[in-house]
Amino acid sequence: MQMDQEIVLRPRFQKSLSMTREVFMGLFDALHSDKQYVVSKADAHVFIRIPKNRSHFWSPELHLEVQEETDDRLLLKGLYGPKPTVWTMFMFLHFLVAGLFIASSIWLYTRFTLKDSINFPLIFMILMLLIWVVLYISGRMGRKKGEDQMKELQQFLDRVLETEGV
């Protein structure tokens, strides 16, 4: 499972494995007590996280989904991403800024057609653009800060799969 060198928004991968779902899920049973990573399972999903003592705001987590292709083959889908609270906060802020930008553009248009002063709506639009740029840059910096831990999670998954000879 080779990942590109560039950091993408939420890196994904797929891998076909020659084992059953039960065998794959069993690989993680002994790892619940692992102090290096927090492993949790639910149905056909495995979540691998960095423990709190090594975690920071931008720490990634690895979500694995197991889909059975045949009786003895499965498709492993992996998704790296920020913690759900961080992802939700960023999406909320992006939608809020986008909504305020659209509202201020409507306000600017109405003020312009009424031949009123457009200074305040224009300043507000520019401010929303600047806030969006700050959000974008902070998101890129956060991904860069979490890159080492993302690679660490990938190496951990590779080690787990190597124990089964995959």
Contact map, one row per residue, 1 for C-alpha under 8 A:
1110000000001110000000000000000000000000000000000000000000000000000000000000000000000000000000000000000000000000000000000000000000000000000000000000000000000000000000
1111000000000000000000000000000000000000000000000000000000000000000000000000000000000000000000000000000000000000000000000000000000000000000000000000000000000000000000
1111100000101000000000000000000000000000000000000000000000000000000000000000000000000000000000000000000000000000000000000000000000000000000000000000000000000000000000
0111111000000000000000000000000000000000000000000000000000000000000000000000000000000000000000000000000000000000000000000000000000000000000000000000000000000000000000
0011111000000000000000000000000000000000000000000000000000000000000000000000000000000000000000000000000000000000000000000000000000000000000000000000000000000000000000
0001111100000000000000000000000000000000000000000000000000000000000000000000000000000000000000000000000000000000000000000000000000000000000000000000000000000000000000
0001111110100000000000000000000000000000000000000000000000000000000000000000000000000000000000000000000000000000000000000000000000000000000000110010000000000000000000
0000011111100000000000000000000000000000000000000000000000000000000000000000000000000000000000000000000000000000000000000000000000000000000000000000000000000000000000
0000001111100000000000000000000000000000000000000000000000000000000000000000000010000000000000000000000000000000000000000000000000000000000000100000000000000000000000
0000000111110000000000000000000000000000000000000000000000000000000000000000001110000000000000000000000000000000000000000000000000000000000000000000000000000000000000
0010001111111000000000000000000000000000000000000000000000000000000000000000001110000000000000000000000000000000000000000000000000000000000000000000000000000000000000
0000000001111100000000000000000000000000000000000000000000000000000000000000111100000000000000000000000000000000000000000000000000000000000000000000000000000000000000
1010000000111110000000000000000000000000000000000000000000000000000000000000111000000000000000000000000000000000000000000000000000000000000000000000000000000000000000
1000000000011111000000000000000000000000000000000000000000000000000000000011110000000000000000000000000000000000000000000000000000000000000000000000000000000000000000
1000000000001111100000000000000000000000000000000000000000000000000000000011100000000000000000000000000000000000000000000000000000000000000000000000000000000000000000
0000000000000111110000000000000000000000000000000000000000000000000000001111000000000000000000000000000000000000000000000000000000000000000000000000000000000000000000
0000000000000011111000000000000000000000000000000000000000000000000000001111000000000000000000000000000000000000000000000000000000000000000000000000000000000000000001
0000000000000001111100000000000000000000000000000000000000000000000000011100000000000000000000000000000000000000000000000000000000000000000000000000000000000000000001
0000000000000000111110110000000000000000000000000000000000000000000000011100000000000000000000000000000000000000000000000000000000000000000000000000000000000000000000
0000000000000000011111110000000000000000000000000000000000000000000100111100000000000000000000000000000000000000000000000000000000000000000000000000000000000000000000
0000000000000000001111111000000000000000000100000000000000000000011100000100000000000000000000000000000000000000000000000000000000000000000000000000000000000000000000
0000000000000000000111111100000000000000000000000000000000000000000000000000000000000000000000000000000000000000000000000000000000000000000000000000000000000000000000
0000000000000000001111111110000000000000000000000000000000000000000000000000000000000000000000000000000000000000000000000000000000000000000000000000000000000000000000
0000000000000000001111111111000000000000000000000000000000000000000000000000000000000000000000000000000000000000000000000000000000000000000000000000000000000000000000
0000000000000000000011111111100000000000100101000000000000000000000000000000000000000000000000000000000000000000000000000000000000000000000000000000000000000000000000
0000000000000000000001111111110000000000000000000000000000000000000000000000000000000000000000000000000000000000000000000000000000000000000000000000000000000000000000
0000000000000000000000111111111000000000000000000000000000000000000000000000000000000000000000000000000000000000000000000000000000000000000000000000000000000001100100
0000000000000000000000011111111100000010000000000000000000000000000000000000000000000000000000000000000000000000000000000000000000000000000000000000000000000001000000
0000000000000000000000001111111100000000000000000000000000000000000000000000000000000000000000000000000000000000000000000000000000000000000000000000000000000000000000
0000000000000000000000000111111111000000000000000000000000000000000000000000000000000000000000000000000000000000000000000000000000000000000000000000000000000000000000
0000000000000000000000000011111111000010000000000000000000000000000000000000000000000000000000000000000000000000000000000000000000000000000000000000000000000000000000
0000000000000000000000000001111111000111000000000000000000000000000000000000000000000000000000000000000000000000000000000000000000000000000000000000000000000000000000
0000000000000000000000000000011111100000000000000000000000000000000000000000000000000000000000000000000000000000000000000000000000000000000000000000000000000000000000
0000000000000000000000000000011111111110000000000000000000000000000000000000000000000000000000000000000000000000000000000000000000000000000000000000000000000000000000
0000000000000000000000000000000011111100000000000010000000000000000000000000000000000000000000000000000000000000000000000000000000000000000000000000000000000000000000
0000000000000000000000000000000001111100000000000110000000000000000000000000000000000000000000000000000000000000000000000000000000000000000000000000000000000000000000
0000000000000000000000000000000001111110000000011110000000000000000000000000000000000000000000000000000000000000000000000000000000000000000000000000000000000000000000
0000000000000000000000000000000101111111000000111110000000000000000000000000000000000000000000000000000000000000000000000000000000000000000000000000000000000000000000
0000000000000000000000000001001101001111100001111000000000000000000000000000000000000000000000000000000000000000000000000000000000000000000000000000000000000000000000
0000000000000000000000000000000100000111110001110000000000000000000000000000000000000000000000000000000000000000000000000000000000000000000000000000000000000000000000
0000000000000000000000001000000000000011111111100000000000000000000000000000000000000000000000000000000000000000000000000000000000000000000000000000000000000000000000
0000000000000000000000000000000000000001111111000000000000000000000000000000000000000000000000000000000000000000000000000000000000000000000000000000000000000000000000
0000000000000000000000000000000000000000111110000000000000000000000000000000000000000000000000000000000000000000000000000000000000000000000000000000000000000000000000
0000000000000000000010001000000000000000111111000000000000000000111000000000000000000000000000000000000000000000000000000000000000000000000000000000000000000000000000
0000000000000000000000000000000000000000111111100000000000000011110000000000000000000000000000000000000000000000000000000000000000000000000000000000000000000000000000
0000000000000000000000001000000000000011110111110000000000000011100000000000000000000000000000000000000000000000000000000000000000000000000000000000000000000000000000
0000000000000000000000000000000000000111100011111000000000001111000000000000000000000000000000000000000000000000000000000000000000000000000000000000000000000000000000
0000000000000000000000000000000000001111000001111100000000001110000000000000000000000000000000000000000000000000000000000000000000000000000000000000000010000000000000
0000000000000000000000000000000000001110000000111110000000011100000000000000000000000000000000000000000000000000000000000000000000000000000000000000000010000000000000
0000000000000000000000000000000000011100000000011111011000111000000000000000000000000000000000000000000000000000000000000000000000000000000000000000100000000000000000
0000000000000000000000000000000000111100000000001111111000000000000000000000000000000000000000000000000000000000000000000000000000000000000000000000000000000000000000
0000000000000000000000000000000000000000000000000111111100000000000000000000000000000000000000000000000000000000000000000000000000000000000000000000000000000000000000
0000000000000000000000000000000000000000000000000011111000000000000000000000000000000000000000000000000000000000000000000000000000000000000000000000000000000000000000
0000000000000000000000000000000000000000000000000111111100000000000000000000000000000000000000000000000000000000000000000000000000000000000000000000000000000000000000
0000000000000000000000000000000000000000000000000111111111100000000000000000000000000000000000000000000000000000000000000000000000000000000000000000000000000000000000
0000000000000000000000000000000000000000000000000001011111100000000000000000000000000000000000000000000000000000000000000000000000000000000000000000000000000000000000
0000000000000000000000000000000000000000000000000000001111100000000000000000000000000100000000000000000000000000000000000000000000000000000000000000000000000000000000
0000000000000000000000000000000000000000000000000000001111110000000000000000000001100100000000000000000000000000000000000000000000000000000001101100000000000000000000
0000000000000000000000000000000000000000000000000100001111111000000000000000000001100000000000000000000000000000000000000000000000000000000000001100110000000000000000
0000000000000000000000000000000000000000000000001100000001111100000000000000000111100000000000000000000000000000000000000000000000000000000000000100110000000000000000
0000000000000000000000000000000000000000000000111100000000111110000000000000000111100000000000000000000000000000000000000000000000000000000000000000010010000000000000
0000000000000000000000000000000000000000000000111000000000011111000000000000011110000000000000000000000000000000000000000000000000000000000000000000010010000000000000
0000000000000000000000000000000000000000000011110000000000001111100000000000011100000000000000000000000000000000000000000000000000000000000000000000000000000000000000
0000000000000000000000000000000000000000000011100000000000000111110000000001111000000000000000000000000000000000000000000000000000000000000000000000000000000000000000
0000000000000000000000000000000000000000000111000000000000000011111000000001110000000000000000000000000000000000000000000000000000000000000000000000000000000000000000
0000000000000000000010000000000000000000000110000000000000000001111100000111100000000000000000000000000000000000000000000000000000000000000000000000000000000000000000
0000000000000000000010000000000000000000000100000000000000000000111110000111100000000000000000000000000000000000000000000000000000000000000000000000000000000000000000
0000000000000000000110000000000000000000000000000000000000000000011111101110000000000000000000000000000000000000000000000000000000000000000000000000000000000000000000
0000000000000000000000000000000000000000000000000000000000000000001111111110000000000000000000000000000000000000000000000000000000000000000000000000000000000000000000
0000000000000000000000000000000000000000000000000000000000000000000111111100000000000000000000000000000000000000000000000000000000000000000000000000000000000000000000
0000000000000000000100000000000000000000000000000000000000000000000111111000000000000000000000000000000000000000000000000000000000000000000000000000000000000000000000
0000000000000000011100000000000000000000000000000000000000000000000011111100000000000000000000000000000000000000000000000000000000000000000000000000000000000000000000
0000000000000001111100000000000000000000000000000000000000000000000111111110000000000000000000000000000000000000000000000000000000000000000000000000000000000000000000
0000000000000001111110000000000000000000000000000000000000000000011111011111000000000000000000000000000000000000000000000000000000000000000000000000000000000000000000
0000000000000111100000000000000000000000000000000000000000000000011110001111100000000000000000000000000000000000000000000000000000000000000000000000000000000000000000
0000000000000111100000000000000000000000000000000000000000000001111000000111110000000000000000000000000000000000000000000000000000000000000000000000000000000000000000
0000000000011110000000000000000000000000000000000000000000000001111000000011111000000000000000000000000000000000000000000000000000000000000000000000000000000000000000
0000000000011100000000000000000000000000000000000000000000000111100000000001111100000000000000000000000000000000000000000000000000000000000000000000000000000000000000
0000000001111000000000000000000000000000000000000000000000000111000000000000111110000000000000000000000000000000000000000000000000000000000000000000000000000000000000
0000000001110000000000000000000000000000000000000000000000011110000000000000011111000000000000000000000000000000000000000000000000000000000000000000010000000000000000
0000000011100000000000000000000000000000000000000000000000011100000000000000001111100010000000000000000000000000000000000000000000000000000000000000000000000000000000
0000000000000000000000000000000000000000000000000000000001111000000000000000000111110110000000000000000000000000000000000000000000000000000000000000000000000000000000
0000000000000000000000000000000000000000000000000000000001111000000000000000000011111110000000000000000000000000000000000000000000000000000000000000000000000000000000
0000000000000000000000000000000000000000000000000000000000000000000000000000000001111111000000000000000000000000000000000000000000000000000000000000000000000000000000
0000000000000000000000000000000000000000000000000000000000000000000000000000000000111111100000000000000000000000000000000000000000000000000000000000000000000000000000
0000000000000000000000000000000000000000000000000000000011000000000000000000000001111111110000000000000000000000000000000000000000000000000000000000000000000000000000
0000000000000000000000000000000000000000000000000000000000000000000000000000000011111111111000000000000000000000000000000000000000000000000000000000000000000000000000
0000000000000000000000000000000000000000000000000000000000000000000000000000000000011111111100000000000000000000000000000000000000000000000000000000000000000000000000
0000000000000000000000000000000000000000000000000000000000000000000000000000000000001111111110000000000000000000000000000000000000000000000000000000000000000000000000
0000000000000000000000000000000000000000000000000000000000000000000000000000000000000111111111000000000000000000000000000000000000000010000000000000000000000000000000
0000000000000000000000000000000000000000000000000000000000000000000000000000000000000011111111100000000000000000000000000000000000000000000000000000000000000000000000
0000000000000000000000000000000000000000000000000000000000000000000000000000000000000001111111110000000000000000000000000000000000000000000000000000000000000000000000
0000000000000000000000000000000000000000000000000000000000000000000000000000000000000000111111111000000000000000000000000000000000000000000000000000000000000000000000
0000000000000000000000000000000000000000000000000000000000000000000000000000000000000000011111111100000000000000000000000000000000010010000000000000000000000000000000
0000000000000000000000000000000000000000000000000000000000000000000000000000000000000000001111111110000000000000000000000000000000000000000000000000000000000000000000
0000000000000000000000000000000000000000000000000000000000000000000000000000000000000000000111111111000000000000000000000000000000000000000000000000000000000000000000
0000000000000000000000000000000000000000000000000000000000000000000000000000000000000000000011111111100000000000000000000000000100110000000000000000000000000000000000
0000000000000000000000000000000000000000000000000000000000000000000000000000000000000000000001111111110000000000000000000000000100000000000000000000000000000000000000
0000000000000000000000000000000000000000000000000000000000000000000000000000000000000000000000111111111000000000000000000000000000000000000000000000000000000000000000
0000000000000000000000000000000000000000000000000000000000000000000000000000000000000000000000011111111100000000000000000000100100000000000000000000000000000000000000
0000000000000000000000000000000000000000000000000000000000000000000000000000000000000000000000001111111110000000000000000001100110000000000000000000000000000000000000
0000000000000000000000000000000000000000000000000000000000000000000000000000000000000000000000000111111111000000000000000000000000000000000000000000000000000000000000
0000000000000000000000000000000000000000000000000000000000000000000000000000000000000000000000000011111111100000000000000000000000000000000000000000000000000000000000
0000000000000000000000000000000000000000000000000000000000000000000000000000000000000000000000000001111111110000000000001101100000000000000000000000000000000000000000
0000000000000000000000000000000000000000000000000000000000000000000000000000000000000000000000000000111111111000000000001100100000000000000000000000000000000000000000
0000000000000000000000000000000000000000000000000000000000000000000000000000000000000000000000000000011111111100000000000000000000000000000000000000000000000000000000
0000000000000000000000000000000000000000000000000000000000000000000000000000000000000000000000000000001111111110000000001000000000000000000000000000000000000000000000
0000000000000000000000000000000000000000000000000000000000000000000000000000000000000000000000000000000111111111000001001100000000000000000000000000000000000000000000
0000000000000000000000000000000000000000000000000000000000000000000000000000000000000000000000000000000011111111100000000000000000000000000000000000000000000000000000
0000000000000000000000000000000000000000000000000000000000000000000000000000000000000000000000000000000001111111110000000000000000000000000000000000000000000000000000
0000000000000000000000000000000000000000000000000000000000000000000000000000000000000000000000000000000000111111111111000000000000000000000000000000000000000000000000
0000000000000000000000000000000000000000000000000000000000000000000000000000000000000000000000000000000000011111111111000000000000000000000000000000000000000000000000
0000000000000000000000000000000000000000000000000000000000000000000000000000000000000000000000000000000000001111111100000000000000000000000000000000000000000000000000
0000000000000000000000000000000000000000000000000000000000000000000000000000000000000000000000000000000000000111111100000000000000000000000000000000000000000000000000
0000000000000000000000000000000000000000000000000000000000000000000000000000000000000000000000000000000000000011111110000000000000000000000000000000000000000000000000
0000000000000000000000000000000000000000000000000000000000000000000000000000000000000000000000000000000000000011111111000000000000000000000000000000000000000000000000
0000000000000000000000000000000000000000000000000000000000000000000000000000000000000000000000000000000000000011001111110000000000000000000000000000000000000000000000
0000000000000000000000000000000000000000000000000000000000000000000000000000000000000000000000000000000000010011000111111100000000000000000000000000000000000000000000
0000000000000000000000000000000000000000000000000000000000000000000000000000000000000000000000000000000000000000000011111110000000000000000000000000000000000000000000
0000000000000000000000000000000000000000000000000000000000000000000000000000000000000000000000000000000000000000000011111111000000000000000000000000000000000000000000
0000000000000000000000000000000000000000000000000000000000000000000000000000000000000000000000000000000110110000000001111111100000000000000000000000000000000000000000
0000000000000000000000000000000000000000000000000000000000000000000000000000000000000000000000000000000110010000000001111111110000000000000000000000000000000000000000
0000000000000000000000000000000000000000000000000000000000000000000000000000000000000000000000000000000000000000000000111111111000000000000000000000000000000000000000
0000000000000000000000000000000000000000000000000000000000000000000000000000000000000000000000000000100100000000000000011111111100000000000000000000000000000000000000
0000000000000000000000000000000000000000000000000000000000000000000000000000000000000000000000000001100110000000000000001111111110000000000000000000000000000000000000
0000000000000000000000000000000000000000000000000000000000000000000000000000000000000000000000000000000000000000000000000111111111000000000000000000000000000000000000
0000000000000000000000000000000000000000000000000000000000000000000000000000000000000000000000000000000000000000000000000011111111100000000000000000000000000000000000
0000000000000000000000000000000000000000000000000000000000000000000000000000000000000000000000001101100000000000000000000001111111110000000000000000000000000000000000
0000000000000000000000000000000000000000000000000000000000000000000000000000000000000000000000000000100000000000000000000000111111111000000000000000000000000000000000
0000000000000000000000000000000000000000000000000000000000000000000000000000000000000000000000000000000000000000000000000000011111111100000000000000000000000000000000
0000000000000000000000000000000000000000000000000000000000000000000000000000000000000000000000001000000000000000000000000000001111111110000000000000000000000000000000
0000000000000000000000000000000000000000000000000000000000000000000000000000000000000000000001001000000000000000000000000000000111111111000000000000000000000000000000
0000000000000000000000000000000000000000000000000000000000000000000000000000000000000000000000000000000000000000000000000000000011111111100000000000000000000000000000
0000000000000000000000000000000000000000000000000000000000000000000000000000000000000000000000000000000000000000000000000000000001111111110000000000000000000000000000
0000000000000000000000000000000000000000000000000000000000000000000000000000000000000000010001000000000000000000000000000000000000111111111000000000000000000000000000
0000000000000000000000000000000000000000000000000000000000000000000000000000000000000000000000000000000000000000000000000000000000011111111100000000000000000000000000
0000000000000000000000000000000000000000000000000000000000000000000000000000000000000000000000000000000000000000000000000000000000001111111110000000000000000000000000
0000000000000000000000000000000000000000000000000000000000000000000000000000000000000000000000000000000000000000000000000000000000000111111111000000000000000000000000
0000000000000000000000000000000000000000000000000000000000000000000000000000000000000000000000000000000000000000000000000000000000000011111111100000000000000000000000
0000000000000000000000000000000000000000000000000000000000000000000000000000000000000000000000000000000000000000000000000000000000000001111111110000000000000000000000
0000000000000000000000000000000000000000000000000000000000000000000000000000000000000000000000000000000000000000000000000000000000000000111111111000000000000000000000
0000000000000000000000000000000000000000000000000000000001000000000000000000000000000000000000000000000000000000000000000000000000000000011111111100000000000000000000
0000001010000000000000000000000000000000000000000000000001000000000000000000000000000000000000000000000000000000000000000000000000000000001111111110000000000000000000
0000001000000000000000000000000000000000000000000000000000000000000000000000000000000000000000000000000000000000000000000000000000000000000111111110000000000000000000
0000000000000000000000000000000000000000000000000000000001100000000000000000000000000000000000000000000000000000000000000000000000000000000011111111000000000000000000
0000000000000000000000000000000000000000000000000000000001110000000000000000000000000000000000000000000000000000000000000000000000000000000001111111110000000000000000
0000001000000000000000000000000000000000000000000000000000000000000000000000000000000000000000000000000000000000000000000000000000000000000000111111111000000000000000
0000000000000000000000000000000000000000000000000000000000000000000000000000000000000000000000000000000000000000000000000000000000000000000000001111111100000000000000
0000000000000000000000000000000000000000000000000100000000110000000000000000000000000000000000000000000000000000000000000000000000000000000000000111111110000000000000
0000000000000000000000000000000000000000000000000000000000111100000000000000000100000000000000000000000000000000000000000000000000000000000000000111111111000000000000
0000000000000000000000000000000000000000000000000000000000000000000000000000000000000000000000000000000000000000000000000000000000000000000000000011111111100000000000
0000000000000000000000000000000000000000000000000000000000000000000000000000000000000000000000000000000000000000000000000000000000000000000000000001111111110000000000
0000000000000000000000000000000000000000000000011000000000001100000000000000000000000000000000000000000000000000000000000000000000000000000000000000111111111000000000
0000000000000000000000000000000000000000000000000000000000000000000000000000000000000000000000000000000000000000000000000000000000000000000000000000011111111100000000
0000000000000000000000000000000000000000000000000000000000000000000000000000000000000000000000000000000000000000000000000000000000000000000000000000001111111110000000
0000000000000000000000000000000000000000000000000000000000000000000000000000000000000000000000000000000000000000000000000000000000000000000000000000000111111111000000
0000000000000000000000000000000000000000000000000000000000000000000000000000000000000000000000000000000000000000000000000000000000000000000000000000000011111111100000
0000000000000000000000000000000000000000000000000000000000000000000000000000000000000000000000000000000000000000000000000000000000000000000000000000000001111111110000
0000000000000000000000000000000000000000000000000000000000000000000000000000000000000000000000000000000000000000000000000000000000000000000000000000000000111111111000
0000000000000000000000000011000000000000000000000000000000000000000000000000000000000000000000000000000000000000000000000000000000000000000000000000000000011111111100
0000000000000000000000000010000000000000000000000000000000000000000000000000000000000000000000000000000000000000000000000000000000000000000000000000000000001111111111
0000000000000000000000000000000000000000000000000000000000000000000000000000000000000000000000000000000000000000000000000000000000000000000000000000000000000111111111
0000000000000000000000000000000000000000000000000000000000000000000000000000000000000000000000000000000000000000000000000000000000000000000000000000000000000011111111
0000000000000000000000000010000000000000000000000000000000000000000000000000000000000000000000000000000000000000000000000000000000000000000000000000000000000001111111
0000000000000000000000000000000000000000000000000000000000000000000000000000000000000000000000000000000000000000000000000000000000000000000000000000000000000000111111
0000000000000000110000000000000000000000000000000000000000000000000000000000000000000000000000000000000000000000000000000000000000000000000000000000000000000000111111
